Amino acid sequence: HAGQPAPKPNSTRRRGPVEVSSVGVDTLSQWLLRPNLHFYEVEKNVEALEEYQKVEKELAGAPVPGWHPVVANALRISEPGEYMFMNKGKLVAAVRVTPMPQVPQRVKTSMGTMVDYCRLVRPISSNAAMNKVNDKRGIMCALGWHPAYQKNKNIAAYGPNGLEMWGELIDFHDKELPTELYEVYLERFKSLCAGNLDALITAAREAGAPNLGLRNWSGSSDELHLAGANVLTLTYDGFCNTAHRDKDKSPQAFGMWWTGQVANDRQEYLHETTSHGKVRGGGFYFPEYEILVDFENTGDSLVEVFWQGCLDYHVTLGAEESNDATRWGTSIQLTKSVADRTAQLVKAPNGKKVFTVDKYSVTYGRPVKPH
């Protein structure tokens, strides 16, 4: 599907994002040693959001495809480089496109680790934005912590895809692979927009929320430096959803996308990457800002995005995958559901909070009643 023509723009439409081109910005770019850095001034456009939501309604639950005319006037991001989107002096989104030969090996190894992990855990079936699409498309799974559903329990680790997977899941933790994954995400997030990562970490510490890479967590003050994003979400197999805002404790979200090879009649997901052009559509779209991360035209690349998950509408558009490829989408976030629960424990006097992952259960932690 490489080289699919974009929808024809409507020249009478409103003005979208405007790239800032000034001596000041150019100088700043050079000072940061990031010469391929682009700044855009953006503002929210209610009309654009309403137009997109109208199309969703007209399609009656079918996904809005990445080639639909409603995205014709979007600013398309696909060339290698870094793109910063500012709204009244505040960074609201950032995108980095890196050709795969330039991606560090440590990051590539982590990408393969995530592919392997998705085989071990149960798919998520409770995602609202995904479930609003008729004939739900794609697969979503997660690593880290979610609210526990059992009585008198607080938070739980994501469990295996069947009892036979317990040993492999524990081995995954024994090798400290979740910790390695989390560190890679922190490094990539920090290198794109460090200030926003700091804001997420601060919110996590205030809530006493364990980072997704931890196997054990007491919630004590001497461990708060390990607080962080509590979940890594992974999607593949033609995943798409509806325009939505997330229910997060902190607005900051950071994700990585790549297209991986598939074999054995789509039964085997490989570590090797391939061109995003193998998947038609499926872009990451901000309807209020009319910004489209145009994966399809980025070639064989790693695409990274920062966005404000609970403040700005965003959507993964419908896609058509070839038989030998799938696009992987991943993100780390601090969810409100987990942060609110751990905050209750942190405030409880004499509270001994112990969460761990072991081979017998995935639910840990009993709320401590104040004395």
RAVENDA-V21459 format. One line per field, one symbol per residue. psi: psi as a letter, one per 20 degrees, with the letter a starting at -180 (. if undefined). A space follows every 50 residues. Layout:
psi: ???
//
This chain:
psi: jqkpqqqpqoiirrpbqppporhgggggghhikmhlpppqprqqohgggh gghgggghiliqqoqijqhijhjqopoiqqapppopolipoiqqppooqh hipqhhggghghghghhhhhqpqpjjoghgiipqlpprpprqpcqrpqiq pkqfqqqprrmqhiigghghhghhikhhgggghghgggghignhhhghgg gghhhhikpqqiiqhqpijrhiiiijqapiqoppqalkprarprqrmqhp hpqprpqrpqqqrllkioprhpraphiiopbjropnhhilpoomghkibn rppqpprnhjhpqqqorqroqrikqqpppqqqroqhgghhghhhhhipqk ooooqrpaihqjpqpppppq.
//
